[in-house]
Amino acid sequence: MMMFANGIQVSGVTYNESANEITFNLSWENSYAVNGPPYINDGAWVFVKYAPNGGDVWYHAQILDSTGVSGYSQYISSDDPGIMIWDASAHQGTFGSQSFTLELAPMLGAYQDFKVFATEMVYLGNGAFYAGDGASPGRFYQGNVNNPWYINSEAAIMRGSGSG
């Protein structure tokens, strides 16, 4: 079974061997950002896998740098396994297809096979927030089934295994 995270798509993957760079297009639906309290936005966590010599063992490619794209923010994690990409403007709607280029660290063997993966992530700023909407099937709720779950700390949310 194939599933998509809110329509997120990676397409047009190309590899420039002389520069050790991989380029791809990224898009997803229902993107959003609020640039004031409560400071929330979605983004894409992107990582690259490669199989040296066309083999069946896949390795994480380490990302050294990224070509900036106007209007989009990017963050490469400190251990280089991936990059977070998000729209820097306050908006709602489709994150239209944008081309990104990543510089990769030297890899093992000849590089015949690459895959670029992306999953949608959500950033929640500091402070309390509600999880869920109190109305959707399979929803989080607290007390009355129509009340979304209020989260006001980093403590574990303990739930039983029974209904509700």
Secondary structure as the mmCIF struct_conf table of DSSP 4:
data_model
#
loop_
_struct_conf.conf_type_id
_struct_conf.id
_struct_conf.beg_label_comp_id
_struct_conf.beg_label_asym_id
_struct_conf.beg_label_seq_id
_struct_conf.end_label_comp_id
_struct_conf.end_label_asym_id
_struct_conf.end_label_seq_id
BEND BEND1 ALA A 5 ALA A 5
TURN_TY1_P TURN_TY1_P1 ASN A 6 GLY A 7
STRN STRN1 GLN A 9 ASN A 16
TURN_TY1_P TURN_TY1_P2 GLU A 17 ASN A 20
STRN STRN2 GLU A 21 VAL A 34
BEND BEND2 GLY A 36 GLY A 36
TURN_TY1_P TURN_TY1_P3 PRO A 37 PRO A 38
STRN STRN3 ILE A 40 PRO A 52
TURN_TY1_P TURN_TY1_P4 ASN A 53 GLY A 54
BEND BEND3 ASP A 56 ASP A 56
STRN STRN4 TYR A 59 HIS A 60
HELX_LH_PP_P HELX_LH_PP_P1 ALA A 61 GLN A 62
STRN STRN5 ILE A 63 SER A 66
TURN_TY1_P TURN_TY1_P5 SER A 70 GLY A 71
STRN STRN6 TYR A 72 ILE A 76
TURN_TY1_P TURN_TY1_P6 SER A 78 ASP A 79
BEND BEND4 PRO A 81 PRO A 81
STRN STRN7 ILE A 83 ASP A 87
BEND BEND5 SER A 89 SER A 89
STRN STRN8 HIS A 91 LEU A 104
BEND BEND6 LEU A 108 GLY A 109
STRN STRN9 TYR A 111 LEU A 124
BEND BEND7 ASN A 126 GLY A 127
STRN STRN10 PHE A 129 ALA A 131
BEND BEND8 GLY A 132 GLY A 132
BEND BEND9 GLY A 134 SER A 136
TURN_TY1_P TURN_TY1_P7 PRO A 137 GLY A 138
BEND BEND10 GLN A 142 ASN A 144
TURN_TY1_P TURN_TY1_P8 VAL A 145 ASN A 146
BEND BEND11 ASN A 147 ASN A 147
HELX_LH_PP_P HELX_LH_PP_P2 PRO A 148 PRO A 148
STRN STRN11 TRP A 149 ILE A 151
BEND BEND12 SER A 153 ALA A 155
BEND BEND13 SER A 161 GLY A 162
#
